[in-house]
Amino acid sequence: MDRIPSEEDIAKTHKLIQPYIHRTPVLANQSINTITSSNLYFKCENFQKVGAFKMRGASSAVALMEDDMKYRGIATHSSGNHAQAVALTAKLHGIDAHIVMPENAPSIKRNAVAEYGATIYTSGNLIQDRETKMREVLEKTHATFIHPYNDYRIISGQATAAKELLADCSDLDIIMAPVGGGGLLSGTALSSKYHNPSLKVYGAEPLLVDDAYRSLKSGKIEMNHRIDTIADGLRTMLGEKTFEVIQKYADDILTVEEETIIWAMRLIWERMKIIVEPSGAVPLAAVLEHPELFSGKRVGLIISGGNVDLQELPF
């Protein structure tokens, strides 16, 4: 796929990946609605295979790949959820997976990648470190690289989460997804605007890694100079493909403090009785920090994942 996915592309992708994904539920919670003075609908991708929305994109990338490329094996770099998704997708298709993971990747995610049978290569923690190690692995293995987010096939797959949410809740005022590399927000924006051009689409991002916010304001891709947010899945930066979609289809990026991410995560655990990782709590954190935008509105929030190291809980 060499262009921004159309509504028809997303529908085709959704059909192709059905055997490899779950149709995740949409949940609401009256207690959280009271706290936020809004009506929130949570698309629970923490119940997705591998515990995260990334299974949609990985399944899409492989389903749309030529067979001769597919069977050379697939490879990626990721701090965790995309790594797990590529590893499981490879296992389901009977092909090899080669995964570069940074030293600071959560142990729960590293262990899951190993359990799916992928070969793991460790890199430094910066995105440049991952990319350098990835080039070495590709030269050695001749595997086909699946970028974690800067790939229209990935974007098309991630778009299916919002497509399902809007099928279940068609009259939303706002839809919001966390943003790191931008694959989920890009797909969410596409599905949302195809469904209803007047639907507001926001990205939610930790203030410590606010490159997407700054990029949208400056009109060019900005860099992060620190990666110490608790939301480990959002420590990466936009790609040119995801930035292109976000510029065109997203309405704004909202930033949140680390303390609010922890508060939002705890609220979901305590009030909804489900496990969500810090990255998945960032959209609720944005509602909590920017109440004036959401009061009285019907808001769809995508919980991106639920892979938490229980030895490292922030509360």
N, C-alpha and C positions, 0 to 999 in steps of 0.2 A: 504494500500500500504506500503510494508515494505522494499522498495529498491528505488534507484534513478530512477525516471520515464524514460521510454524509449520513443523513437519517437512515437511508437504505443500507449503508455499510454497517451501521451499528445494529440494525435489525438482523442482518445476515450473520454478523459476529455472534450475536446473542443466541441464534439458533445453532451455530456450529459448536459453541462451548457448553451447551446444555449438559452433555454427558459428563463433564468434568467439573462442574460447579454446583453449589447449592443455591436454591432460591431462598435467600435469607429473609427473616421476618422483619416487619416494621412494628416497633413497640412505642407506646406512650406511657407517661407516668404523671399522674395528677399532682403528686407532691412537687415534682420538678416544675410542672406547669405553673403551680401556685408561686413558687419561689421566683420564677422568671416572668410572671404575668404574660405568658404566651402559651401557644399550643404547639408543642414540639413533637415531631415524629422521627424516631431514631431508626435509620436503616442499619440493621445490626450485622455488619460484615465481620464482626468478631465471631460469628457463627459460621463463617465461610470456611471451606477447606483450607488448611494450613492456618486457620484463625485470622485471615486477613483478606481484603479485597484484591490483593496482588494475584490471587489465583485466577482471576478473570483475565488480566492482561497477559499473564504467561500462557494460559490456555489459548488465548486469541493469537498470540505471536506464533505458536507452534502450529495451530490449526491452519493458519494462512501461509505457512512456510512451504517452499518447494521440498519434495521428499528427499532429493539428493543433498540438500543443505541440512535437513532435519537429521538424517541418519549419520552425519559426521559427528553428531553430538552437539549439545548446546552449552552455552557458557554465559555467565554474567558476573557482575560485582554488586554486592548489596550488604547492608548491615544486618539484614535479617529476613523480613517478610517476603520480599521479592526473591531472595535466595531460596527460601523454603518453597515458594510457588514454582520456581524453575526446576528445583530438584524433584518435587512431586510430579510435575507435568512430564519431566523426562522419564520418571519411573512408570507412569501410566502409559507412555508411548513406547516403552522398551528401548530407550536410547540413553547415552551417557550424558552426565551433567558435570560441569566444571565450574566451581563457585569461588570467587575471590571475596573474602570477608575481612573487614578491618579488625585490628586487635581489640577494639572496644565494643565489638558486637556482643549483644546480650547472650549469655551462655545458653539460655533456653532456645534461642533461635539457631545458634550454632549446632547445638545437639540435635535439633529437629532436622537440619539439613543433612547431617551425618546419617541419621536414621533413615532418611529417604534414599540413601545410597550414593549421594553425590561425592565427588572429590573436592575437598576444601583446600584453598590456598590462602594464607594469611598475609595481609598487607598492613601498611601504616594506616592511621586514622583519617587522613585528609583525602578528599576526593581524587586529588592528583596521585596519591599513593595507590589507590585502588586501580586507577586507569593504567598506571605503569605496570603493575603486576598483571593486569588483565591482558595487556599486549604481549607479555611474556608467555602467558598461558595459551593464548590464541596461536602464537607462532609455533608453540610446541605441539598442540593438539589438533589444530586446524578445525576446531569446533566453530559453530555458528553463534555469533554474539547476539544476545537479546538484551538490549539496553533496558535498564530499570524503568525508564519513563519516556525517553526522547525517541519515540518510535510510534508512528501512527497506528500500527497494529495494537500496541499496548494501550494507547489512548482509546481506541475503539472498544477494546475489552473492558477497560475501566468504566467506560460510559454506560455499560449495561447495569451497573448498580443503581445509578440515578434513573435509568429507564424503568427498572422494576419499581423503584420508590414512587415514581410518578404514575405508574399503572395502579398502584395501591392507594395513592393520595394525590389525586389529579388536580386539586384546587389549592395548592400551596401558594403562599405569597413570596416565600424566600426559600432557597435551598443552599446549603453550605457544606463544604468539604474541607478537610485539612489540606495544606499545601506544603510539599517539600520539593520534590523534583517536578511536580505539576501534572503528573499523569492522571491522577484521580480528579483533580479540579478541572483539568482540560476536558475529560470525558463527561464530568458532571455538567459543565457549562454547555457542551454540545447537546446532550440529551435534553437539558432544561430549555434551552432556547429553541430547539426544534419542536418541543412540546408546546411551549408558550413563550413567544419573544418578550413578553412583558414580565416574566418571572425573574425576580432578582436572584443573582448568583454571586455568593461571596466565598472567598477563600479565607481560611483561618490559619494563623501562623504564629509561632512563638516569637516574641520580640527579640530574643537572643539570636535568632537566625531569620531575620526579616528581609532576606534578599528578594522574595517575591513582591512584598510591599514596596520596597525601594525600586525594584525594576519596573513595576507598573507606573510609578510616579515619574521615573526618569526617562522611560521609553527605551531602555536598553538593559541587558542582563547585568545585574549587579552581583558582586561576590559576597560570601560570608567570610568573616575573619575569625570567628569563633564557632565552636560546634558543641558547646557544653549544655545545651538544653536537655531537660529530662525527656523530651519527646524525641527519642532516638531515631524514629522513623522519618523525621523531618529535618535531619541534619544536612541534607544534600541541597543542591541548587538547581534552578530551572535549566532546561535545555532549550535550544532554539525552536523546536517544534512545539513544546508545551507553552513556551512564552508567546508564540504566535497565536495560539488558540486563546490563551488567557487574555491577551491584549484585546482580542476581537470580541470575545463572548462573556468574560467575567465582568461584573460590575464594580467590585472592589475587593481589597484584601484587608482583613482586620487582624491586628496583632494583639497578643495576650501575654501577660506576665506569667512567670513560672509558678508563682503561688496560686494563681487562678487555675492553671492546668491541674494542679494537685487537688484543689477544691472540687473542680468539675469531675475529675476521676473518682474522687471519694463519693461524691453525690451519686454517680451512676452505680458504683458498687453498692452503696448503702440503700438507695431508694429503689433502684431497678433490679437489684440482686443479680447483676451480671458482671462479668469480668471485662474490663476495657483497659487497653494499654494507654500510656500518656498521650501518644499521638492521636488516638481515637477520641480522647476527651477534649481536644483543642477546640472543635466547633462549639461545644457547650460552654467552654471557657469564654469564647467570643460573645455568646449570648449574655453571660454573666457580667462581662466587662463593658458591654455596649447595650444596656437594656433599652435605651431610647429607640434603637433601630428595630427591636423585636416585640415590644409591648403590644399585645393584642393581635399579633400576627400568627399565621399558620406557617410553621417553619420545619423544613425537612433537614435533618442532620445526618451525615454519614459517619457512623462509627467505623473507622477504617480497620481496626484490628483489636485483638484481645490477647496478644502474646506477651505476658508479663513474667519477669523473673521474680518469683514470690520471695526470694531471699533479699530483694532490693526494693521493697515497697517504700514509697515516700511517706507513708502514714502508718 
